[in-house]
Amino acid sequence: MVIGTKIGNLLSVKRLRLHGNKAACISCHKCDKACPMSLSVTEKVQKEKMDDSECILCGACVDICPKGAISYKFK
């Protein structure tokens, strides 16, 4: 998956990605606790840079966010 992500980024291929909205984030850190990869999701939302080669796009953070600050986008 990591190799596919890097190739997709180089070729600018549209793909499913996570999108963070820092204005909606209340920094409750529920997404951090739900992430099976132990990523700092709250930090990524605050920077609005959700791309991470270790992210497996499982959607745990999307499902648990009480304010909908994290969503899937096709871009």
Residue pairs with C-beta under 8 A, 6 or more apart in sequence:
1 56
2 53
2 54
5 51
5 53
6 53
7 13
8 15
9 51
14 74
14 75
15 74
15 75
16 57
16 72
16 73
16 74
17 50
17 51
17 57
17 72
17 73
17 74
17 75
18 50
18 51
18 55
18 57
18 61
18 62
18 70
18 71
18 72
18 73
19 50
19 70
19 71
19 72
19 73
19 75
20 44
20 45
20 46
20 47
20 48
20 49
20 50
20 69
20 70
21 45
21 48
21 68
21 69
21 70
21 71
22 45
22 46
22 47
22 48
22 69
24 67
24 68
24 69
25 42
25 45
25 46
25 67
25 69
26 66
26 67
26 69
27 42
27 46
28 66
29 42
30 64
30 65
30 66
31 41
31 42
31 45
31 60
31 61
31 64
31 65
31 70
32 39
32 40
32 41
32 42
33 64
34 41
34 60
34 61
34 63
34 64
35 41
35 60
35 61
36 56
36 58
36 60
37 54
37 55
37 56
39 52
39 54
39 55
41 61
41 70
44 50
44 52
45 69
45 70
50 70
57 72
59 72
61 70
62 70
62 71
62 72
